[in-house]
């Protein structure tokens, strides 16, 4: 009886995702001891996402200097900045906000490949191993350790596009709708 329950737990896809989340948390948590956080790489220089959103979240900025000017980077505030600003606003903790950012950089590529493997009828173990290899192969590790949350979206988006195509290939409306939202 206990073997059947353990087998059911291990053959559950959600268990694999939770396991990777726990392993990733354990791998990252030691970087957040003694008041330290992970910074560096290309693009990961923002300590306060609220301040960044307040400064660059408008099409016109610079009024505090008396000289207003158009924002030349209207895409500098996307959903990622708004989400991280919300986390920072709710928790009032820069380290936790930074942890959410770094966790996301590694977790979402894993999740996107995992969804593809699950759609292709992979077992939880095989899906876990393929997704783990996607994250820890030398090329991807070198790419992800740049901590560039803008560029790492591509390693999430490409597998998600494939997943959407596989999942909704025979349902034209859903394929068009979800592919459109994703793109």
RODO-2510 file (C-alpha; in nm, 4 decimals, decimal comma):
residues 183
     n   res          X          Y          Z
     1     x     0,0000     0,0000     0,0000
     2     x     0,2768     0,2454     0,0961
     3     x     0,4699     0,1500    -0,2174
     4     x     0,1691     0,2421    -0,4307
     5     x     0,1407     0,5842    -0,2636
     6     x     0,5138     0,6503    -0,3027
     7     x     0,4989     0,5401    -0,6642
     8     x     0,2002     0,7671    -0,7259
     9     x     0,3852     1,0612    -0,5722
    10     x     0,6999     0,9968    -0,7764
    11     x     0,4986     0,9565    -1,0968
    12     x     0,3275     1,2904    -1,0468
    13     x     0,4559     1,5713    -1,2680
    14     x     0,3924     1,8315    -0,9981
    15     x     0,6331     1,6459    -0,7668
    16     x     0,9139     1,6959    -1,0170
    17     x     0,8474     2,0691    -1,0396
    18     x     0,8346     2,1049    -0,6610
    19     x     1,1546     1,9005    -0,6288
    20     x     1,3385     2,1250    -0,8746
    21     x     1,2054     2,4334    -0,6955
    22     x     1,3370     2,3036    -0,3637
    23     x     1,6749     2,2065    -0,5141
    24     x     1,7077     2,5456    -0,6818
    25     x     1,6164     2,7263    -0,3603
    26     x     1,8771     2,5261    -0,1692
    27     x     2,1375     2,6009    -0,4373
    28     x     2,0685     2,9754    -0,4290
    29     x     1,9987     3,0399    -0,0612
    30     x     2,3630     3,0482     0,0483
    31     x     2,4214     3,3482    -0,1794
    32     x     2,1757     3,5446     0,0355
    33     x     2,3484     3,5068     0,3718
    34     x     2,5082     3,7941     0,5624
    35     x     2,3121     4,0573     0,3700
    36     x     2,4476     3,9539     0,0291
    37     x     2,2520     3,9330    -0,2946
    38     x     2,3352     3,8220    -0,6474
    39     x     2,4154     4,1057    -0,8843
    40     x     2,6210     4,1471    -1,1947
    41     x     2,6110     4,0130    -1,5398
    42     x     2,4519     4,1930    -1,8269
    43     x     2,1517     4,3901    -1,7232
    44     x     2,1200     4,2845    -1,3598
    45     x     2,2068     4,6162    -1,2032
    46     x     1,8722     4,7208    -1,0616
    47     x     1,8468     4,7132    -0,6848
    48     x     1,5115     4,8852    -0,6533
    49     x     1,2557     4,7870    -0,9126
    50     x     1,0112     5,0371    -0,7656
    51     x     1,2539     5,3237    -0,8252
    52     x     1,3292     5,1969    -1,1753
    53     x     0,9591     5,1728    -1,2566
    54     x     0,8947     5,5219    -1,1192
    55     x     1,1798     5,6660    -1,3247
    56     x     1,1321     5,4855    -1,6567
    57     x     0,7689     5,3780    -1,6457
    58     x     0,6413     5,6745    -1,8421
    59     x     0,6729     5,7879    -2,2021
    60     x     0,7989     6,1227    -2,0743
    61     x     1,0568     6,1567    -1,7975
    62     x     1,3158     6,3906    -1,6559
    63     x     1,0708     6,6508    -1,5267
    64     x     1,2581     6,6679    -1,1934
    65     x     1,5523     6,8329    -1,3697
    66     x     1,3243     7,0858    -1,5351
    67     x     1,3907     6,9387    -1,8754
    68     x     1,1398     6,6817    -1,9830
    69     x     1,2327     6,4408    -2,2564
    70     x     1,0768     6,1418    -2,4255
    71     x     1,1638     5,8014    -2,2924
    72     x     1,3771     5,6450    -2,5649
    73     x     1,3282     5,3012    -2,4143
    74     x     0,9503     5,2581    -2,3870
    75     x     0,9981     4,8829    -2,3453
    76     x     1,2291     4,9286    -2,0478
    77     x     0,9351     4,8537    -1,8198
    78     x     0,7745     4,5227    -1,9023
    79     x     0,5725     4,2742    -1,7057
    80     x     0,8902     4,1472    -1,5405
    81     x     0,9636     4,4901    -1,3888
    82     x     0,6034     4,5403    -1,2875
    83     x     0,5947     4,1969    -1,1198
    84     x     0,9249     4,2553    -0,9388
    85     x     0,8081     4,6028    -0,8352
    86     x     0,4969     4,4420    -0,6889
    87     x     0,7080     4,1864    -0,4997
    88     x     0,9298     4,4658    -0,3686
    89     x     0,6304     4,6774    -0,2702
    90     x     0,4605     4,3888    -0,0866
    91     x     0,7676     4,2509     0,0900
    92     x     0,9741     4,5702     0,1320
    93     x     1,2758     4,3406     0,0936
    94     x     1,5315     4,3926    -0,1841
    95     x     1,6991     4,0568    -0,1162
    96     x     1,3725     3,8654    -0,1539
    97     x     1,2924     4,0529    -0,4741
    98     x     1,6390     3,9706    -0,6072
    99     x     1,5911     3,6061    -0,5068
   100     x     1,2623     3,5923    -0,7009
   101     x     1,4423     3,7345    -1,0046
   102     x     1,7330     3,4873    -0,9922
   103     x     1,5013     3,1959    -0,9114
   104     x     1,2882     3,2876    -1,2143
   105     x     1,5911     3,3018    -1,4447
   106     x     1,6627     2,9357    -1,3688
   107     x     1,3145     2,7990    -1,2970
   108     x     1,1216     2,9189    -1,6026
   109     x     1,3544     2,7606    -1,8631
   110     x     1,3243     2,4353    -1,6672
   111     x     0,9462     2,4697    -1,6603
   112     x     0,9161     2,5448    -2,0320
   113     x     1,1143     2,2359    -2,1361
   114     x     0,9292     2,0308    -1,8751
   115     x     0,5955     2,1292    -2,0297
   116     x     0,7208     2,0210    -2,3736
   117     x     0,8370     1,6859    -2,2343
   118     x     0,5074     1,6343    -2,0556
   119     x     0,3148     1,7155    -2,3741
   120     x     0,5258     1,4567    -2,5572
   121     x     0,4104     1,2018    -2,2963
   122     x     0,7410     1,1796    -2,1123
   123     x     0,7427     1,0210    -1,7700
   124     x     0,8058     1,2558    -1,4782
   125     x     1,1583     1,1186    -1,4344
   126     x     1,2522     1,1558    -1,8030
   127     x     1,0911     1,5007    -1,8180
   128     x     1,2841     1,6029    -1,5053
   129     x     1,6155     1,4753    -1,6403
   130     x     1,5758     1,6408    -1,9825
   131     x     1,4703     1,9694    -1,8225
   132     x     1,7571     1,9518    -1,5751
   133     x     2,0017     1,8885    -1,8598
   134     x     1,8569     2,1881    -2,0438
   135     x     1,9504     2,4053    -1,7457
   136     x     2,2870     2,2533    -1,6436
   137     x     2,4514     2,1861    -1,9797
   138     x     2,7678     2,3982    -2,0190
   139     x     2,6274     2,6270    -2,2890
   140     x     2,3106     2,7077    -2,0958
   141     x     2,4893     2,7519    -1,7630
   142     x     2,7267     2,9979    -1,9256
   143     x     2,4283     3,1797    -2,0761
   144     x     2,2179     3,1849    -1,7585
   145     x     2,5008     3,2943    -1,5296
   146     x     2,5130     3,6254    -1,7148
   147     x     2,2015     3,7023    -1,5088
   148     x     2,0495     3,8875    -1,8012
   149     x     1,6775     3,8566    -1,7391
   150     x     1,5917     4,0187    -2,0724
   151     x     1,7921     3,7792    -2,2881
   152     x     1,7052     3,4691    -2,0880
   153     x     1,3448     3,5152    -2,1915
   154     x     1,4384     3,3578    -2,5255
   155     x     1,5367     3,0287    -2,3594
   156     x     1,1917     3,0259    -2,2016
   157     x     0,9945     3,1510    -2,5017
   158     x     1,1208     2,9091    -2,7663
   159     x     1,0202     2,5923    -2,5770
   160     x     0,6906     2,7571    -2,4774
   161     x     0,6169     2,8284    -2,8438
   162     x     0,6810     2,4610    -2,9189
   163     x     0,4580     2,3575    -2,6285
   164     x     0,1752     2,5810    -2,7508
   165     x     0,2063     2,4379    -3,1025
   166     x     0,2077     2,0795    -2,9737
   167     x    -0,0797     2,1347    -2,7330
   168     x    -0,3137     2,3338    -2,9573
   169     x    -0,2178     2,2162    -3,3061
   170     x    -0,5695     2,0876    -3,3767
   171     x    -0,7519     2,3799    -3,2133
   172     x    -0,6966     2,6767    -3,4430
   173     x    -0,8506     2,9410    -3,2163
   174     x    -0,6490     2,8399    -2,9072
   175     x    -0,3317     2,8036    -3,1149
   176     x    -0,3771     3,1525    -3,2600
   177     x    -0,4836     3,3027    -2,9256
   178     x    -0,2091     3,1583    -2,7010
   179     x     0,0656     3,1920    -2,9628
   180     x    -0,0401     3,5544    -3,0086
   181     x    -0,0360     3,6251    -2,6356
   182     x     0,3028     3,4614    -2,5996
   183     x     0,4554     3,6494    -2,8901
***
